[in-house]
Amino acid sequence: MKTPFVTKEKIEEIIQTVPTPFHIYDEKGIRENAKALYEAFSWNKGFREYYAVKACPNPRILEILKECGCGCDCSSKAELILANALGQTDEMTMFSSNDTPAGEFTYAEKMGAIINFDDITMLDFYEKELGHFPKKICCRYNPGGTFEVSNNIMDHPGDAKYGMTERQMTEAYRQLLEEGVEEFGIHAFLVSNAVTNDYYPMLARELFELAVRLKNATGAHITFINLSGGIGIPYRPYMQPCDIKAIGEGVREAYEDILVPEGMDDVAIFTELGRYMTGPYGALITTAIHEKHIEKNYIGTDACAANLMRPAMYGAYHHITVLGKEGVRSDHLYDVTGSLCENNDKFAVDRMLPRIDIGDILYIHDTGAHGFAMGYNYNGKLRSAEVLLKEDGTFEVIRRAETLDDYFATFENLPIYAKIKACEEM
Ligand SMILES: *Cc1c(COP(=O)(O)O)cnc(C)c1O
């Protein structure tokens, strides 16, 4: 059973100020989860989680995570600016970009971020842009082939655009050593949404062994290994959440087996989790506004894929609770839809739910990562507000909803702009 972190009464109170749809986040859940992660890795002196900003790029959420000890993992200028504004400078930001536009390395270095090179060609690109290298550099690894964890959990690094081959890693380290780089890191992201306790320990073993080979081949001083993101969450009600304590313990065993005997016991473990840090602690709140019965039964909501793209894009499952009907039998078969002119704009397909009446409030679970963040404006749909449910039970609007003024603002240099504004008022 999946239970909402907020009551129907609270949602009804919030709707007085913030009409649906909106995303809501659970401060208490985010803090407790971050604390458990730090406890699981407390055996490692330099451990740090760099929260993947792209998962939920809201400064209030980033601020809460900062208070929990987390840094930021950024991959674009906008994300770097957010991290910088929050004071996530001096190695509290990891810049894990790829296909990096000119100018972004300069910005990242200026704010003291750790640079993570996605490709060996980035070395020359960087040197051209900045004329030197920082003292500490990370390189991203891609082992190719297939990375299989356990019971059907696997991914295909061989098809992924990220990272360097081992030969390129060795070459990059040698080149950087010649340029005076003193400290090195390794980064890899091989499986996404891995709902298993085995992924991190297996990845750690692979990266620790690579670290030993790289050290022996080049003499580089490797000071951190970044296991990146990828720990998954139980989107479906029958799934078990990962046991972060067991994961931390599994990584510790690999560390003691492989790194300690090589005298590499000063290596800090970094993570760049996004989904695991905030996914379960966010929900999309939407109202049922229409029902329709043709060959199938449809419930139309006031949200759409522009507010939550994962079901349309990946066929992803997001559990739905009809608020106030938690105890009611799920004996109705529905497709729950949005209003986009796209047939894949469905939050649920062939889902058994309690009978839904117009005006019912739906709580769509697990939107705290890659939810609002993937929003877009197709069909002229506007991005929603974001609300924080605070630890003391009160709420705070942490992003207002986008307006039509925002939407049309980029036409401001066209002669028709005034007319558009006037038509807005009609
Ligand atoms: C997306 C991303 C993450 C976070 O991934 P999750 O699946 O949300 O944990 C971490 N690092 C990098 C480089 C990413 O691109």
The ligand as an SDF file (V2000), in Angstrom:
LIG
                    3D

 15 15  0  0  0  0  0  0  0  0999 V2000
   20.4480   12.2890  -13.8160 C   0  0  0  0  0  0  0  0  0  0  0  0
   21.7650   12.1940  -13.1960 C   0  0  0  0  0  0  0  0  0  0  0  0
   21.9000   11.8270  -11.8490 C   0  0  0  0  0  0  0  0  0  0  0  0
   20.7350   11.4530  -10.9750 C   0  0  0  0  0  0  0  0  0  0  0  0
   20.1000   10.3150  -11.4130 O   0  0  0  0  0  0  0  0  0  0  0  0
   18.9620    9.6240  -10.5340 P   0  0  0  0  0  0  0  0  0  0  0  0
   18.4990    8.4920  -11.3940 O   0  0  0  0  0  0  0  0  0  0  0  0
   17.9000   10.6460  -10.3250 O   0  0  0  0  0  0  0  0  0  0  0  0
   19.5740    9.1780   -9.2680 O   0  0  0  0  0  0  0  0  0  0  0  0
   23.1770   11.8050  -11.3210 C   0  0  0  0  0  0  0  0  0  0  0  0
   24.2680   12.1170  -12.0630 N   0  0  0  0  0  0  0  0  0  0  0  0
   24.1680   12.4590  -13.3530 C   0  0  0  0  0  0  0  0  0  0  0  0
   25.4100   12.7970  -14.0990 C   0  0  0  0  0  0  0  0  0  0  0  0
   22.9320   12.4930  -13.9730 C   0  0  0  0  0  0  0  0  0  0  0  0
   22.8540   12.8280  -15.2580 O   0  0  0  0  0  0  0  0  0  0  0  0
  1  2  1  0
  2  3  1  0
  2 14  2  0
  3  4  1  0
  3 10  2  0
  4  5  1  0
  5  6  1  0
  6  7  2  0
  6  8  1  0
  6  9  1  0
 10 11  1  0
 11 12  2  0
 12 13  1  0
 12 14  1  0
 14 15  1  0
M  END
$$$$
